[in-house]
Amino acid sequence: MGEWNRRSVMVSSAALATGTALAAAGTSSANESPDTPATPDRTEPQGWSSHGGTIGNCRHVPSSDGLGRPDAIAWQYEHSGPASVVEGAVFLQTDGEIHSLDAGDGSLRWTADAIEASGTPAVAGDGVYVAGEGLAALEAESGEVRWSEGLDGADSVSSPLVAFETVYVSVEGALRAYDAADGSLRWKHETVDVESEVGRGAYGFHSMNGTIAVADGTVWALLDKHRSESGAGADGVAALDPATGEVLWTDHLESGRTASGLAATEDSLFVETPTEEGVIVFDVALREVVETVTDAFDSAAVGDTAVTHGRYTLSSTGADAPWNDRETHAYGKPTIVGDLVVVAHSRRGRSSPDELVGFDLEDGSERWTFAFDNAHWSDGFPIDAVVDGETIYVDRDGQFTAVRPS
């Protein structure tokens, strides 16, 4: 289904090593604060810490022990929404509030109800970072507001992502980086320059959830053709230095393609393109497309391997033997836990109960199935399985539901 456009604004590996970027020339509004650290902290948040689970949006949970077969609903909470789960605590965004729950029994720890939150909260260290009408940092233990910054009444704001002691968020097409400790602005890009099929022009950023990712010391962000000054016919991707915002590399998709999500590992980028119902696999070292996965919307990734789900297929692609399992609109968003793939499953229009299924990552064989007692999901396709430790969290009838081995 085509390849990434090869007329890119690139830098050589030597230039990357010295921080001199060809694409940085001509970019607009990159403002570095005087106290930006020269060498950022590379500690990655632990647990299911943000939208997409990790700072790379990879929906990947490292695990040496794997995930045992769940056999019981541990608890249910009366509200649902996007959540992060870190070190025994759940941080649930529901109706603009943040509810913190004890991951063990689902009891309420605290509520932050005056922040008009949206999207998934991000957790790093002892802080919880929430975007919405503004950007706020909360104390993970108490929910008290540590600092808050206004976002100028923005209607379009991505879920925040925290890495290198910095909070990254896209606001109305502008990518911003805030100091995680005090909320001061470190740098901002209103636009970046991209060489496209209609010539060199400035692009703004996507402000949807899952369009910013961090991997291998680089911030990756999706560029929005609708925010292009040159009338470009396709979305794009930018790589930036996390500490300074310096643009390291930019490129654009084939003409007509739009992007809705991005997962990044040290080896590969996985760009979700809803217009083509496919996922573009981009080799970071080669700077080129190596594969396009068809019938794919969402992806989970580790290394150069991805598991995707589409209208008809749950499939794996990468270095090992690929596999697929076909059932129309049956599988939810995949999550990789060690060597296991976990998905929600429901057959549309049938009376069989909803399920959680664990597939072997290497060969796609089914390891276990957990069946609920009814068929609440009319379609398993949009169901998100959040995993932390031995627990899988899903939305069941508007309730945040924890399932685990008893």
C-alpha positions as CSV (number, residue, x, y, z in Angstrom):
1,M,0.0,0.0,0.0
2,G,2.9,2.3,-0.7
3,E,5.9,3.6,1.1
4,W,7.0,6.6,3.0
5,N,7.9,9.5,0.8
6,R,11.7,9.3,0.4
7,R,12.2,13.1,-0.1
8,S,13.0,13.7,3.5
9,V,14.7,16.3,5.6
10,M,17.3,14.1,7.2
11,V,20.5,14.4,9.2
12,S,23.5,12.1,9.1
13,S,24.4,9.9,12.1
14,A,27.3,12.2,12.7
15,A,25.1,15.2,12.8
16,L,22.7,13.5,15.2
17,A,25.7,12.7,17.5
18,T,26.7,16.4,17.6
19,G,23.1,17.7,17.8
20,T,23.4,19.6,14.5
21,A,20.2,19.0,12.6
22,L,19.6,19.9,9.0
23,A,15.8,20.1,9.6
24,A,16.3,22.5,12.4
25,A,17.1,25.3,10.0
26,G,13.9,27.2,9.3
27,T,11.8,25.7,12.1
28,S,9.7,28.2,14.0
29,S,9.3,29.1,17.7
30,A,11.7,26.7,19.4
31,N,12.3,28.3,22.8
32,E,14.8,26.8,25.1
33,S,14.7,27.8,28.7
34,P,18.2,28.6,30.3
35,D,18.0,25.8,32.8
36,T,17.1,23.0,30.3
37,P,19.4,20.1,31.3
38,A,22.1,19.3,28.7
39,T,21.9,15.5,29.4
40,P,18.3,14.5,30.2
41,D,17.5,11.9,32.8
42,R,16.7,8.6,30.9
43,T,14.7,6.9,33.6
44,E,11.4,5.6,32.2
45,P,8.2,5.8,34.2
46,Q,7.2,2.4,35.5
47,G,3.9,0.5,35.2
48,W,1.1,1.4,32.8
49,S,2.1,5.0,33.1
50,S,0.3,6.9,30.4
51,H,-1.8,6.7,27.2
52,G,-0.7,3.6,25.4
53,G,0.8,2.2,28.5
54,T,4.4,3.5,28.0
55,I,6.2,6.6,26.9
56,G,6.5,5.0,23.5
57,N,2.7,4.3,23.3
58,C,3.7,0.7,22.7
59,R,1.1,-1.1,24.9
60,H,3.9,-3.3,26.0
61,V,4.4,-4.5,29.6
62,P,7.8,-6.1,30.3
63,S,7.4,-9.3,32.3
64,S,9.7,-12.2,33.0
65,D,7.0,-14.3,34.6
66,G,4.3,-13.7,32.0
67,L,0.6,-13.3,32.9
68,G,-1.3,-16.2,34.4
69,R,-4.8,-17.1,33.4
70,P,-7.3,-14.8,35.1
71,D,-10.2,-16.7,36.7
72,A,-12.1,-14.1,38.8
73,I,-13.3,-10.5,38.8
74,A,-11.4,-9.0,41.7
75,W,-13.4,-5.8,41.9
76,Q,-15.5,-3.2,40.0
77,Y,-15.6,0.6,40.4
78,E,-18.8,2.5,39.6
79,H,-17.1,4.8,37.1
80,S,-15.0,4.1,34.0
81,G,-12.6,6.0,31.7
82,P,-9.0,6.1,30.5
83,A,-6.6,5.1,33.3
84,S,-3.0,4.7,34.3
85,V,-1.9,2.0,36.9
86,V,1.4,2.4,38.7
87,E,2.8,0.9,41.9
88,G,-0.5,-0.4,43.3
89,A,-2.6,2.7,42.5
90,V,-5.1,3.4,39.7
91,F,-5.5,6.9,38.3
92,L,-8.8,7.0,36.5
93,Q,-10.0,10.0,34.4
94,T,-13.8,10.0,34.5
95,D,-16.1,12.9,33.7
96,G,-13.3,15.5,33.9
97,E,-12.2,14.2,37.4
98,I,-9.3,12.1,38.5
99,H,-10.2,9.2,40.9
100,S,-7.3,7.4,42.5
101,L,-8.1,3.8,43.5
102,D,-6.3,1.1,45.5
103,A,-5.3,-1.4,42.8
104,G,-5.7,-4.3,45.3
105,D,-9.3,-3.9,46.2
106,G,-10.7,-0.9,44.2
107,S,-11.3,1.3,47.2
108,L,-11.2,5.1,46.6
109,R,-8.0,6.8,47.7
110,W,-8.8,10.4,46.6
111,T,-10.6,12.5,44.1
112,A,-9.4,15.6,42.2
113,D,-12.6,17.2,40.9
114,A,-11.7,20.8,40.0
115,I,-9.3,20.4,37.1
116,E,-11.6,19.6,34.0
117,A,-9.3,16.8,32.9
118,S,-9.4,15.0,29.6
119,G,-7.6,12.0,28.1
120,T,-5.3,9.7,30.1
121,P,-3.3,10.9,33.1
122,A,0.4,10.3,33.0
123,V,2.3,9.1,36.1
124,A,6.0,9.6,36.8
125,G,7.7,9.4,40.2
126,D,5.4,10.9,42.8
127,G,3.5,13.1,40.3
128,V,0.3,12.6,38.2
129,Y,0.1,14.9,35.2
130,V,-3.3,15.8,33.7
131,A,-4.3,17.8,30.6
132,G,-7.6,19.3,29.7
133,E,-8.7,22.9,30.2
134,G,-5.2,23.4,31.6
135,L,-2.1,21.3,32.5
136,A,-1.8,20.2,36.1
137,A,0.6,18.2,38.2
138,L,-1.0,16.4,41.2
139,E,0.6,14.6,44.2
140,A,0.2,10.9,43.6
141,E,-0.5,10.2,47.3
142,S,-3.1,12.9,48.0
143,G,-4.3,14.4,44.7
144,E,-3.3,17.9,45.8
145,V,-2.4,20.2,43.0
146,R,1.4,20.7,42.8
147,W,1.2,23.3,40.0
148,S,-1.0,24.2,37.1
149,E,-0.7,26.0,33.8
150,G,-3.4,27.5,31.6
151,L,-3.7,26.3,28.0
152,D,-5.4,29.4,26.6
153,G,-8.8,27.8,26.3
154,A,-7.6,25.2,23.9
155,D,-10.2,22.8,22.5
156,S,-7.7,20.2,21.2
157,V,-5.2,18.9,23.7
158,S,-3.4,15.5,23.7
159,S,-3.0,13.3,26.8
160,P,0.3,14.3,28.4
161,L,3.5,12.2,28.2
162,V,6.3,12.4,30.8
163,A,9.9,11.6,30.2
164,F,13.3,13.1,30.9
165,E,11.7,15.1,33.8
166,T,9.6,16.9,31.2
167,V,5.9,16.9,30.3
168,Y,5.2,16.8,26.6
169,V,1.7,17.8,25.3
170,S,0.3,19.0,22.0
171,V,-2.1,22.0,22.3
172,E,-4.1,23.2,19.3
173,G,-1.3,22.0,17.0
174,A,1.6,23.3,19.0
175,L,4.0,20.9,20.7
176,R,5.0,22.1,24.2
177,A,7.5,20.8,26.8
178,Y,7.1,21.7,30.4
179,D,9.4,21.2,33.4
180,A,7.8,18.4,35.4
181,A,8.9,19.9,38.7
182,D,7.5,23.4,38.5
183,G,5.5,23.6,35.2
184,S,7.8,26.2,33.5
185,L,7.9,26.1,29.7
186,R,11.1,24.6,28.5
187,W,10.4,24.8,24.7
188,K,7.6,25.1,22.2
189,H,7.1,24.5,18.5
190,E,4.2,26.0,16.7
191,T,5.4,24.5,13.4
192,V,8.3,22.5,11.9
193,D,9.4,22.6,8.3
194,V,8.9,19.5,6.1
195,E,9.8,18.9,2.4
196,S,6.5,17.6,0.9
197,E,5.2,16.9,-2.6
198,V,4.2,20.5,-2.9
199,G,7.5,21.9,-1.7
200,R,9.0,22.9,1.6
201,G,6.4,24.1,4.1
202,A,5.5,24.5,7.8
203,Y,3.5,21.8,9.5
204,G,1.6,22.0,12.9
205,F,1.3,18.9,15.1
206,H,-1.6,16.5,15.7
207,S,-3.2,17.1,19.1
208,M,-5.0,13.7,19.4
209,N,-4.1,11.2,22.1
210,G,-1.3,8.9,21.2
211,T,0.4,11.2,18.7
212,I,3.5,11.9,20.8
213,A,6.0,9.1,21.7
214,V,9.4,8.8,23.2
215,A,12.0,6.1,22.4
216,D,15.8,5.8,22.5
217,G,16.4,9.4,23.6
218,T,14.1,11.0,20.9
219,V,10.7,12.6,21.0
220,W,8.6,11.6,18.0
221,A,5.4,13.5,17.0
222,L,2.8,13.2,14.2
223,L,2.4,16.3,12.0
224,D,-1.0,17.3,10.8
225,K,-1.6,18.2,7.1
226,H,-4.6,20.2,8.1
227,R,-2.3,22.5,10.0
228,S,0.1,22.8,7.0
229,E,0.7,26.2,5.5
230,S,1.7,24.7,2.1
231,G,-1.5,22.7,1.5
232,A,0.3,19.4,1.9
233,G,-1.6,16.3,1.0
234,A,-0.4,14.0,3.7
235,D,0.5,13.9,7.4
236,G,4.1,13.7,8.6
237,V,6.4,12.7,11.4
238,A,9.1,14.7,13.3
239,A,11.9,13.6,15.5
240,L,13.1,16.1,18.2
241,D,15.7,16.4,20.9
242,P,13.8,15.9,24.2
243,A,15.8,18.5,26.1
244,T,16.0,21.4,23.6
245,G,13.3,20.7,21.1
246,E,15.8,20.8,18.3
247,V,14.3,19.2,15.2
248,L,16.4,16.2,14.2
249,W,14.5,14.9,11.2
250,T,11.1,15.2,9.4
251,D,9.3,13.4,6.7
252,H,5.7,13.0,5.4
253,L,3.5,10.1,4.4
254,E,2.4,9.2,0.9
255,S,-0.1,11.7,-0.6
256,G,-3.6,11.4,0.8
257,R,-2.6,9.6,4.0
258,T,-3.5,10.8,7.4
259,A,-2.3,9.4,10.7
260,S,-4.1,8.8,14.0
261,G,-1.6,7.2,16.3
262,L,2.1,6.5,16.8
263,A,4.1,3.8,18.6
264,A,7.8,4.0,18.9
265,T,10.5,1.5,20.0
266,E,14.3,1.8,19.7
267,D,14.0,-0.1,16.4
268,S,10.8,1.0,14.7
269,L,8.0,3.4,14.4
270,F,4.5,2.1,13.9
271,V,2.2,4.8,12.3
272,E,-1.5,4.1,12.4
273,T,-3.3,5.4,9.2
274,P,-7.1,5.2,9.4
275,T,-7.6,6.4,5.9
276,E,-5.8,3.2,4.6
277,E,-6.9,1.0,7.6
278,G,-3.2,0.0,7.9
279,V,-0.1,0.5,10.1
280,I,3.1,1.7,8.5
281,V,6.3,0.1,9.9
282,F,9.2,2.4,9.7
283,D,12.8,1.3,10.4
284,V,14.5,4.0,12.5
285,A,18.1,3.1,11.5
286,L,17.4,2.8,7.8
287,R,15.0,5.8,7.7
288,E,12.6,3.9,5.4
289,V,9.4,2.0,5.4
290,V,9.9,-1.8,5.6
291,E,6.3,-2.9,5.7
292,T,2.7,-1.8,5.7
293,V,0.3,-4.0,7.7
294,T,-3.1,-4.1,6.1
295,D,-6.4,-4.4,8.0
296,A,-4.9,-2.7,11.1
297,F,-6.0,0.2,13.3
298,D,-4.2,-0.1,16.7
299,S,-0.9,-1.6,17.5
300,A,1.1,-3.0,20.4
301,A,4.9,-3.2,19.8
302,V,8.2,-4.5,21.2
303,G,11.4,-4.1,19.3
304,D,10.6,-4.6,15.6
305,T,7.5,-6.7,16.3
306,A,4.0,-5.4,16.3
307,V,0.6,-7.0,17.0
308,T,-2.3,-5.1,15.3
309,H,-6.0,-5.4,15.2
310,G,-8.3,-4.5,12.3
311,R,-11.8,-5.1,11.1
312,Y,-11.1,-8.7,10.4
313,T,-7.7,-9.7,11.7
314,L,-5.6,-9.8,14.8
315,S,-2.1,-10.3,13.5
316,S,1.6,-10.2,14.3
317,T,4.4,-8.8,12.1
318,G,8.1,-8.5,12.6
319,A,11.3,-10.5,12.7
320,D,9.7,-13.8,13.8
321,A,7.1,-15.8,11.8
322,P,4.0,-13.7,11.3
323,W,0.6,-15.0,12.4
324,N,-3.1,-13.9,12.2
325,D,-6.4,-14.8,13.7
326,R,-9.5,-13.7,11.8
327,E,-12.9,-12.8,13.4
328,T,-14.9,-9.8,12.2
329,H,-14.7,-6.9,14.7
330,A,-14.2,-9.4,17.5
331,Y,-10.9,-8.3,19.0
332,G,-10.1,-5.2,21.1
333,K,-6.9,-3.3,21.3
334,P,-3.9,-5.7,21.8
335,T,-1.5,-5.5,24.8
336,I,1.8,-7.3,24.9
337,V,2.7,-8.7,28.3
338,G,6.1,-10.4,28.2
339,D,5.6,-13.2,25.6
340,L,1.8,-13.0,25.7
341,V,-0.8,-10.9,23.8
342,V,-3.9,-10.0,25.7
343,V,-7.1,-8.8,24.0
344,A,-10.8,-8.4,24.8
345,H,-13.0,-10.5,22.6
346,S,-16.7,-10.4,21.7
347,R,-18.7,-11.8,18.8
348,R,-21.1,-9.2,17.5
349,G,-24.7,-10.3,17.5
350,R,-24.1,-13.6,19.3
351,S,-25.2,-14.8,22.7
352,S,-21.8,-16.2,23.8
353,P,-20.2,-14.3,26.7
354,D,-17.5,-11.7,26.4
355,E,-13.9,-12.9,26.9
356,L,-10.4,-12.0,27.6
357,V,-7.9,-14.1,25.6
358,G,-4.2,-14.6,25.9
359,F,-2.3,-15.5,22.8
360,D,1.3,-16.6,22.5
361,L,3.3,-13.7,21.0
362,E,5.6,-15.9,18.9
363,D,3.1,-18.2,17.2
364,G,-0.4,-16.9,18.0
365,S,-1.6,-20.0,19.7
366,E,-4.2,-19.5,22.4
367,R,-2.9,-20.0,25.9
368,W,-6.0,-19.2,28.0
369,T,-9.5,-17.7,27.9
370,F,-11.4,-15.9,30.6
371,A,-15.2,-15.8,30.0
372,F,-17.4,-13.2,31.7
373,D,-20.9,-14.3,32.7
374,N,-22.7,-12.4,29.9
375,A,-22.3,-10.7,26.5
376,H,-22.2,-7.0,27.5
377,W,-19.9,-5.9,24.7
378,S,-21.9,-5.6,21.5
379,D,-18.5,-5.4,19.7
380,G,-15.2,-6.1,21.3
381,F,-13.3,-3.9,18.8
382,P,-13.0,-0.6,20.9
383,I,-12.3,-2.4,24.2
384,D,-9.0,-1.5,25.8
385,A,-7.2,-4.0,28.0
386,V,-4.9,-2.2,30.5
387,V,-2.5,-4.6,32.2
388,D,-0.4,-4.1,35.3
389,G,1.2,-6.9,37.3
390,E,-1.3,-9.8,37.4
391,T,-4.3,-7.7,36.8
392,I,-6.2,-6.8,33.6
393,Y,-8.5,-3.8,33.7
394,V,-11.4,-3.3,31.2
395,D,-14.6,-1.3,31.0
396,R,-17.7,-3.4,31.7
397,D,-21.1,-1.7,31.6
398,G,-19.6,1.7,32.6
399,Q,-17.6,0.1,35.5
400,F,-13.8,0.0,35.7
401,T,-13.3,-3.8,36.2
402,A,-10.3,-5.6,37.5
403,V,-9.7,-9.2,36.5
404,R,-6.9,-11.4,37.9
405,P,-5.9,-14.9,39.0
406,S,-7.6,-15.7,42.3
